[in-house]
Amino acid sequence: MQKAIPTIDAHHHIWRLSDLAWLSGPQVPRIFGPYEAICRDYPIEEFRADIAGCNIVNSVYVQTNWPAGRSMDEAKWVQSVADATGWPLANVAYADLADPECGELIKRLAQLPATRGIRQQIHWHDNPQYRFAPHPEVMNNAEWRRGLSHLAQYNLIFELQIFSSQMLHGAALARAFPETTFVLEHAGMLEDVSDQGLTLWREGMQALAAEPNVNVKLSGLGTFIHAYDPTVVAQVIRETVAMFGAHRCMYGSNFPIEKLWTDYRALYDAFRAAIAPLGQSEQEAILHDTAARLYRL
C-alpha cells in the first residue's frame, strides 16, 4: 500500500468565466483538442473537490493568459482567492518580458504575497496548432533577456515552456542567467514519440539537465495523446528523473485541462504508480519537497 505522502500540486489553473477570453468565443485548434467542457468557471472549490482523497496539501497556480494588459488583475484575483481560502499558496504570474516597461510590472507582481514566478509561453512548433510564440528564438532576443534579468532581483522563478527543438537554446539561456531558477514545464512537452522524436527530446533534456538551475515539472503528460496513459506517463517520468534527479523534479496535474480526458484520482494514482519503483526520499522530493523548496511554501 502506498504511503500517503503530503503532495503539492505545482501546476493547476483556477478560472472564472468572465476572464476566459482565450477560451471563449469561436474555438480555435489547440494542443489539447476540443475544449468545450472547460469553457466555464473552474473555481477553487471545484478543484478541491476534484483532489479529495489524494492527500494534496496545497497547490501552485499558473497564469492562464488573461487579455493583454490584465496580468496584474489576474494576479490580484489569485491573491484574493488565496487570502479567502488559503489556496493556492503560490502564484506564477504573467509578464511580457519583451516589453521595455516589464520591470515595473514585475516589481508590482512581486509585492503580492503569493507571487513566486513568471511564465511567458515561448514554445514554438512547425505545427501551428502547437505554436504559441511568434518565432522559435524569442528567448534569444536581447530586449526579452533584459526583461528576464529582472526576475533574480525578486527571487522569482521563470517557468520555461519549450519544445525539444528549442531545448539547446533553453540550456544556453539557463547558463546565461545562473542566478535565475528555471522550471521546465510539462517535462519538455514530448509531442513526438517516434524514434527520431524521442532522440531529440532526450538530447535536449540532457542539455537542460546539465544546467543546475533548471528543474522539471512532471505535468501535462496527457496533452498530446489526449489521455493519461500510465505507460506513457511512466516512461516520461522514469527518463526525466534519471536525467535530472528527483530533487529537481516535481508533480503537477495541469488541471482542469487534463480534466478533459481523466479525473484527478485516476491521474494521481497513475502518477504514484509511475514513481513507485523509486525510493521513499525520491518520491517525497517529487511529490512535495522540490515544489516546497522552489516555490518557498
Secondary structure as GFF3:
##gff-version 3
##sequence-region A 1 297
A	DSSP	beta_strand	7	12	.	.	.	ID=ss1
A	DSSP	three_ten_helix	17	19	.	.	.	ID=ss2
A	DSSP	three_ten_helix	36	38	.	.	.	ID=ss3
A	DSSP	alpha_helix	44	50	.	.	.	ID=ss4
A	DSSP	beta_strand	56	62	.	.	.	ID=ss5
A	DSSP	alpha_helix	71	85	.	.	.	ID=ss6
A	DSSP	beta_strand	90	93	.	.	.	ID=ss7
A	DSSP	alpha_helix	102	110	.	.	.	ID=ss8
A	DSSP	beta_strand	115	119	.	.	.	ID=ss9
A	DSSP	three_ten_helix	128	130	.	.	.	ID=ss10
A	DSSP	three_ten_helix	138	140	.	.	.	ID=ss11
A	DSSP	alpha_helix	142	148	.	.	.	ID=ss12
A	DSSP	three_ten_helix	152	154	.	.	.	ID=ss13
A	DSSP	beta_strand	157	160	.	.	.	ID=ss14
A	DSSP	three_ten_helix	164	166	.	.	.	ID=ss15
A	DSSP	alpha_helix	167	176	.	.	.	ID=ss16
A	DSSP	beta_strand	182	184	.	.	.	ID=ss17
A	DSSP	three_ten_helix	185	188	.	.	.	ID=ss18
A	DSSP	alpha_helix	195	209	.	.	.	ID=ss19
A	DSSP	beta_strand	214	218	.	.	.	ID=ss20
A	DSSP	alpha_helix	230	244	.	.	.	ID=ss21
A	DSSP	three_ten_helix	246	248	.	.	.	ID=ss22
A	DSSP	beta_strand	249	251	.	.	.	ID=ss23
A	DSSP	three_ten_helix	257	260	.	.	.	ID=ss24
A	DSSP	alpha_helix	264	275	.	.	.	ID=ss25
A	DSSP	alpha_helix	280	284	.	.	.	ID=ss26
A	DSSP	pi_helix	285	289	.	.	.	ID=ss27
A	DSSP	alpha_helix	290	294	.	.	.	ID=ss28
###
